Amino acid sequence: MKVNIQSVGFTAQSRLLEFVEQKVGKLQKFEDRIEGAEVYLKLESGQEERKVAEIKLLVSGEDLFASKQANSFEEATDGATEALRRQLLKRKGKLND
């Protein structure tokens, strides 16, 4: 799966990029038709202490999206990938019915 990561308003360190790629990559366990992901990491405007992770998961037939904010990009990424995991499981349940 191709993961495209963009950091808006700052330069992300390689450690953060690797963390995000690893977390998003784990979502393939729940859906084998994931074609890729677009991840946007940004500082919430006017509040540098709030970090936002937005993830658009490109799944054939339907794209999924989650956005979370937290005190760190790692926490925001954890929250967004967890939300996507729940969406994938819910979607998979509907497809199997």
Backbone bond lengths (Angstrom), bond angles and torsions (degrees), N, CA, C in turn:
res aa  C-N    CA-C-N  psi(-1)  N-CA   C-N-CA  omega(-1)  CA-C   N-CA-C  phi
1 M - - - 1.444 - - 1.523 108.55 -
2 K 1.311 115.75 135.73 1.460 120.97 177.95 1.528 108.89 -89.55
3 V 1.321 115.95 126.45 1.460 121.79 178.80 1.522 108.02 -114.58
4 N 1.324 116.23 116.12 1.458 122.37 179.02 1.529 107.70 -100.92
5 I 1.336 116.63 116.72 1.464 121.32 -177.13 1.522 109.25 -113.46
6 Q 1.335 115.34 127.68 1.460 120.72 176.64 1.520 109.00 -122.81
7 S 1.317 115.58 131.85 1.460 120.03 175.51 1.524 107.22 -105.50
8 V 1.315 115.64 126.71 1.456 121.88 -175.52 1.525 109.06 -106.67
9 G 1.313 116.73 120.66 1.456 121.44 176.54 1.515 115.03 86.57
10 F 1.313 117.63 2.65 1.466 121.42 177.47 1.526 108.27 -161.68
11 T 1.321 115.95 168.00 1.461 121.07 176.51 1.522 108.43 -105.41
12 A 1.318 115.48 119.07 1.466 120.49 -177.62 1.525 110.50 -77.40
13 Q 1.323 115.90 139.82 1.460 121.30 176.14 1.523 108.96 -76.54
14 S 1.317 116.13 154.74 1.467 120.71 -177.62 1.532 111.55 -60.80
15 R 1.316 117.74 -32.12 1.465 121.80 178.35 1.531 110.59 -61.06
16 L 1.326 117.10 -42.41 1.462 121.85 178.64 1.527 110.47 -67.92
17 L 1.321 116.98 -42.43 1.466 120.73 179.51 1.527 111.16 -61.77
18 E 1.330 116.57 -41.84 1.471 120.87 178.33 1.527 110.98 -65.14
19 F 1.323 116.70 -40.28 1.462 121.15 178.62 1.526 110.61 -60.80
20 V 1.330 116.21 -47.94 1.464 121.33 -178.93 1.524 110.42 -62.75
21 E 1.321 116.55 -45.31 1.466 120.55 -179.44 1.531 111.18 -61.35
22 Q 1.318 116.71 -40.47 1.461 121.31 179.28 1.530 110.79 -65.15
23 K 1.329 117.30 -46.12 1.460 121.54 -178.96 1.528 111.41 -63.05
24 V 1.324 116.72 -45.75 1.465 120.51 -179.21 1.527 109.91 -67.82
25 G 1.318 117.44 -37.61 1.461 121.57 179.56 1.519 113.07 -61.04
26 K 1.330 116.96 -31.32 1.468 120.73 -179.98 1.527 112.40 -65.91
27 L 1.324 117.69 -18.35 1.463 120.53 -179.69 1.526 112.01 -68.02
28 Q 1.322 117.44 -18.23 1.465 120.23 179.45 1.521 112.23 -66.04
29 K 1.325 117.45 -18.30 1.468 120.41 176.54 1.527 110.90 -63.68
30 F 1.334 116.72 -25.70 1.460 121.23 -174.34 1.527 113.34 -97.44
31 E 1.329 117.67 -16.30 1.464 121.54 -178.48 1.518 108.88 -155.91
32 D 1.321 116.20 119.04 1.466 119.02 -177.40 1.523 113.16 -85.96
33 R 1.340 117.65 -4.74 1.463 119.97 179.71 1.532 112.89 -97.50
34 I 1.315 117.21 18.61 1.462 120.50 176.34 1.522 108.02 -74.16
35 E 1.326 115.38 123.16 1.464 120.58 -178.09 1.520 112.40 -91.11
36 G 1.317 116.86 -27.46 1.454 120.16 -178.93 1.518 110.68 174.93
37 A 1.324 114.89 -176.61 1.461 120.29 179.78 1.520 109.41 -147.82
38 E 1.322 114.77 145.66 1.458 121.76 173.77 1.523 106.86 -116.97
39 V 1.322 115.87 122.80 1.461 121.07 -176.48 1.526 108.65 -118.96
40 Y 1.323 115.80 130.86 1.458 121.59 176.49 1.517 108.05 -118.90
41 L 1.318 115.85 121.48 1.462 122.45 176.28 1.517 106.71 -109.25
42 K 1.328 116.59 124.03 1.461 117.44 -178.74 1.516 111.42 -148.08
43 L 1.315 113.70 157.45 1.455 120.97 175.59 1.517 107.13 -86.49
44 E 1.328 116.88 133.51 1.458 120.28 178.81 1.521 108.18 -64.41
45 S 1.305 116.77 131.32 1.460 121.32 -174.28 1.529 111.50 -57.25
46 G 1.325 114.23 127.29 1.450 121.40 178.06 1.519 115.29 84.51
47 Q 1.330 117.25 -9.08 1.465 119.71 -178.43 1.527 109.28 -136.37
48 E 1.308 116.87 92.15 1.465 120.22 -176.42 1.520 113.08 -63.22
49 E 1.337 117.35 -23.65 1.462 118.44 -177.57 1.533 112.65 -78.39
50 R 1.315 118.89 -8.64 1.465 121.75 178.19 1.522 109.43 -102.88
51 K 1.326 115.82 121.36 1.464 122.15 -178.41 1.529 108.78 -107.68
52 V 1.327 116.63 141.91 1.461 121.79 -178.15 1.523 109.41 -122.27
53 A 1.327 115.67 134.51 1.467 122.15 173.00 1.523 107.29 -120.47
54 E 1.327 115.89 121.07 1.462 121.96 176.19 1.517 107.41 -115.63
55 I 1.326 116.48 128.81 1.464 120.55 -177.89 1.517 109.06 -127.63
56 K 1.316 115.08 125.04 1.466 121.85 173.86 1.520 106.49 -109.58
57 L 1.313 115.93 117.28 1.458 122.25 -178.20 1.523 108.31 -97.65
58 L 1.324 116.22 121.20 1.458 121.56 -177.11 1.521 109.11 -90.54
59 V 1.326 115.28 99.77 1.462 122.16 -179.26 1.520 106.87 -111.02
60 S 1.330 117.23 134.41 1.458 119.05 -179.01 1.527 109.84 -58.47
61 G 1.317 115.11 124.71 1.453 121.00 -179.82 1.516 114.24 100.50
62 E 1.311 117.86 -30.47 1.462 120.54 -177.10 1.528 109.79 -164.87
63 D 1.325 116.83 127.44 1.456 120.75 175.79 1.526 108.99 -88.58
64 L 1.316 116.00 144.07 1.460 121.77 178.79 1.524 108.69 -113.75
65 F 1.332 117.10 150.47 1.455 120.94 -176.09 1.525 110.11 -139.84
66 A 1.327 115.02 142.25 1.467 121.03 173.71 1.522 108.85 -146.86
67 S 1.310 115.57 143.60 1.458 121.81 178.40 1.524 108.11 -136.88
68 K 1.320 116.11 131.13 1.467 120.87 178.36 1.516 108.78 -137.32
69 Q 1.335 115.56 150.54 1.458 120.34 174.34 1.518 109.16 -125.64
70 A 1.326 114.70 148.27 1.465 120.61 -176.97 1.522 108.76 -158.27
71 N 1.326 115.68 -173.54 1.461 120.60 179.15 1.522 112.69 -80.26
72 S 1.341 117.38 -15.44 1.466 120.67 177.04 1.523 108.73 -139.69
73 F 1.319 116.09 157.88 1.460 120.12 178.34 1.524 110.86 -67.04
74 E 1.319 116.69 -32.05 1.462 120.06 178.46 1.533 110.72 -63.63
75 E 1.336 116.64 -45.12 1.469 120.67 178.42 1.523 110.90 -64.20
76 A 1.326 116.77 -42.14 1.464 120.79 179.83 1.526 110.66 -64.46
77 T 1.330 116.71 -40.47 1.465 121.06 178.41 1.518 110.59 -65.80
78 D 1.335 117.36 -42.76 1.470 121.28 176.37 1.530 110.54 -56.39
79 G 1.320 116.19 -47.06 1.463 120.64 -178.92 1.516 112.69 -64.01
80 A 1.325 116.79 -42.79 1.467 120.62 -179.05 1.526 111.40 -68.49
81 T 1.336 117.49 -41.03 1.469 118.92 179.52 1.528 110.80 -69.13
82 E 1.321 117.60 -33.50 1.467 120.46 176.51 1.532 110.14 -65.82
83 A 1.329 117.02 -41.58 1.466 120.49 177.42 1.529 110.55 -62.66
84 L 1.321 116.98 -40.23 1.467 120.46 178.01 1.525 111.16 -68.03
85 R 1.315 117.27 -36.96 1.465 120.73 177.57 1.527 109.95 -59.80
86 R 1.345 116.01 -45.15 1.468 119.97 178.54 1.528 111.07 -63.38
87 Q 1.335 117.06 -40.17 1.465 120.37 178.02 1.524 111.09 -63.16
88 L 1.330 116.34 -41.63 1.465 120.20 179.64 1.525 111.21 -64.05
89 L 1.327 116.97 -43.12 1.464 120.36 179.40 1.527 111.08 -65.27
90 K 1.321 116.72 -40.69 1.462 121.26 178.03 1.528 110.27 -64.25
91 R 1.326 115.84 -44.07 1.470 121.52 179.69 1.523 110.44 -64.01
92 K 1.313 116.36 -42.41 1.464 120.96 -179.60 1.525 110.46 -63.61
93 G 1.325 116.71 -38.58 1.457 121.29 177.18 1.518 111.94 -62.99
94 K 1.328 116.63 -40.18 1.464 120.75 179.03 1.521 111.19 -68.72
95 L 1.332 116.96 -37.31 1.460 120.46 -179.39 1.522 111.23 -69.31
96 N 1.329 117.37 -30.99 1.465 121.30 -178.63 1.524 112.75 -80.29
97 D 1.334 117.51 -18.37 1.477 120.68 -179.00 1.513 112.06 -73.46
